[in-house]
């Protein structure tokens, strides 16, 4: 097994039984001589990092320097090394470019089949608290299973978070329903939503783990952000849903909003293929 790491290799301290591949992608849209010089210099720097970075000591490391588009280079390296996980540092935001094509992190998550751990800070300890944002779907269950298989949450207190919005609530008043009827409908929807995480955990054989659960009404991104602010977790685990075509290009997702706005490590797991 291997891990492709593009930045913050200190995250590998949590996964010492893996093989770590350090990857750097050089932009090929420049003179060939500059590409040659940069390739040689980057290789030298990566070799130095493997030898001097404390977090890499004792790990089985290798490095590779390739040319091309960053996200394509990362994915091709992960494919060739049969990586279990891609680790990337927090991206540098380029507002206008991000609006149209997304960051490298987002493109790797959108187009690749690999779990991606975006590291937002220095590693000081193993993850102590992890949140799993779930929508009761198979991708959510797969994300939790992946986090456990990668042993990222072995020592963490685990909280399952579910956000819900009662369907059709906004239209009910226009339909002439009384306030009492609307309140009763919302209360019933809230009760169903409160029961869903327990059923989800049981259906996926997670129910004996003793995990805490939190259910809150509101937009998923808003609820997740509020809980992250209140609980100060170290890691957010979230599954991505396969989308295609114009929806994939233009519609924001809960995962993308989390990647752009939250200051904690995020494990984004694509659906099984």
N, C-alpha and C positions, 0 to 999 in steps of 0.2 A: 504494500500500500504506500501511497505517496501523497504529499501535499504540495500544491503550487502556491508559493507565497510571493506577493509582489511588494509588500512593505510591512513594517512592523513584525519582523520575523520572531520577535520576542513572544508573540502569541503561541509559537510552537512549544513554549515551556509547558503548556497545558496538554500537549499531545506528543510526549516524548517517545512513544513507541512507534511513531511514524517516520517515514522518509521525507525529508523536506527538500523541495526544489525551489531555489531562489531564481525568479524570472525577471529579466529587464528587457523591455521592448524598445528598440531604437526606431525613430521615424526614418523611413527610407526615402522620404521626399526631400533629399538634400544630396549634395555632390558625393560621389562614391568614395572619394578619399576621406571626407569627413566621417562618413559612415564607418569606414575601416578604422580610423583613429578612435572614434567614440566606442566602437565595439571592443577594441583592445583595452581602453582605459576603464570602461565599465567592468569588464571581466576582472581586471586587476583589483578594482574597488570591492567587488563582490567576494573575491578570494580573501581580501583583508577582513571583510566583515565576518566571514565564516570563522576566521581564526581569532578575532578579537572581541566580538560581541558576546557578552557573558551568557545571554539567553540561548545562544547557539551551541555552547559547549556541551559535549556529550551527545549531540544529535548527529544523525547520519544526514549530511547535507551534500547537495550538489548544486551547481549553478548553471544557468544557460542564458545567453544573450542572443536575441533574435531581432530581425528587422521586420517592419510592417506596421499595420494598425494595432494599437495596444490591445484592444479587446479581442481581436482575432488571434493575435500572438499568444495571449494568455490562454485562450480556449484551446488552441492547437497544442500548446505545451501540456495543458492538463489532460488532453486526450492521449497524447503520446506517452505520458508517464502513468496513465491510468489513475489519476489523482482521485482521492476520496473527498477532498475539500480544497477550495481555492480561498486563500487568505489575502485580503487586500486592505491597504490603509485607507483612511478617509480621503475622499477625492477632493481635488481642488475645484472649487465651483467657478464655472465660467458661464455667467448668467445666460447670455443670448444663445450660446451654443447648447447649453443644457436644455433650454426650452425646446429646441428642435430635434436634437438627437440623443439627449440624455448623457449622463456621465459614463465614463468607462465602466465603473462598478455596475451601473444600471444595465448597460448593454451586455455585460458578461452574464448578469442574472437573467435578462430577458431571453437571450439567444442560446445559452448553454444549458447542458443537463446536469451541471455540478452544483452542489451546495456551495454558497459563498458566505464567508465570514468577513464582514467589514469591521476592522478594528479601529476604534475611534480614540483610543488612549493607550498610555503605557500600562503594561501588565505589572500589577503589584501582588496579586494573589489569584488563586483559582476563583472561578465565578462563584459568588456567594449567594446571589439571588438571580433567578431567571424568570422572565415572563414568556408565556406562549400565547400569542394572539390567535384565537381559533374562531372559525365560522361554521363549525360542525361538519366540515367537508373532509374528504379523503386527503387532499393536499395538506390540511392542518394536521391530521393524524400522522401523515408521512413526515412532516417537518419535526414533530416531537420525536418520532422513532429515530430519525436521522441524528438529532442532537444527542440522543442517548447512545446510539451506536458509535458516534464520534467521541464519546466520553467527555463532552464539553460541560455537562451539567451534573457530573457525578457527585460533586460536593455542594451543589446549590439547593437552596430552598426554591421550590418550583411553584409558580402561580399560573393558573389557566385563566385567561381574560377573554370575555365575550361581550361584544357590544351589539345592541339591537335597536332597531327603530320599528315601532308597530306599523305594519304595512297599511297604507290607506288612511292613516290618521288625519293627515292634512286635508283630505277630501270629505271627511265625514260631516263636518259642519256645513259644507256647501250642499250636502245631500239632505239637510234639514233634520238631522238627528239631534236629539236633546243632549245637553251637557252630561246628564246622568248616564245616558247610553254610551257616549264617547268615553267617559271615565271608566265605565264598566269594561268596555272593550280594551282600553289601555291596560287596566289592571289584569285582565285575563292574559293579554299578550306578555306582560311583564312576568307573570307567574310561569307561563310556558317557557320564556327565555331563561328564567332562573333555574328551571329543571333541566334544560338542554345540556349544559356542561356535564352533569352527572351521568346522563344517558350516553353522551359522547364518549366519556372516559370508560364507561363500562363496555360499550360496544367495541372499543379498541383495546380492551384489556389493560387499561391504565388505572382502573378504579381502586387497585390495592396499593397505590403509591403514597397515599396520604398527602397529595398535593392540595393546596388551597385554591379556591375558585372565586372569581370576581365577575359579576354580571352588572352591566350598567347601560342605561338607555343613552343613545347618542350615536353620532357618526363614529365609525371605527377609528379613524385617525385621531379624532378629538379625544375619545375615551382612552386610547393607548397613550397619547401624549400626557393626559392628565394623570394616569396611573404611574407612568415613568417619573413624572415630576414628584409625585407623592411618595413613592416607594423606593426610588433611587436604585433600580436593579442594575446589574452588571451586563446583562445580556437579554436581548429580545429575540425570540425564536418565532419565525413567521413563514408560512407556506405561500408560494406564489401560484397563481392560477394561469394556466396556458391560455393566451389570447393570441389572436392573429390579425393580420390586415390592418385596417384603419384604426380599429379599437386599440390594438397593441401600440400603434405609433402615436396616437393622440390622447388617449384617455389615461389620466393619472390613476395609479393604483395605491392601495394602502401601503404596500411595500415600498414603492417609490417615495411616497410622502414621508415614511419613516426614515428612509435612507437620507433624505435631504434635510430633515428637520430635527432628528433626535441625536443627542450626544451620548450614545452608548454603543457597545458592540452589538451588531445585528447579524444573526444567522438567517439568511434567506434560502429557502429550499424549494427547488422547482418540483413540479409533479413527477411522479414516476413515469418513465417512458418505456 
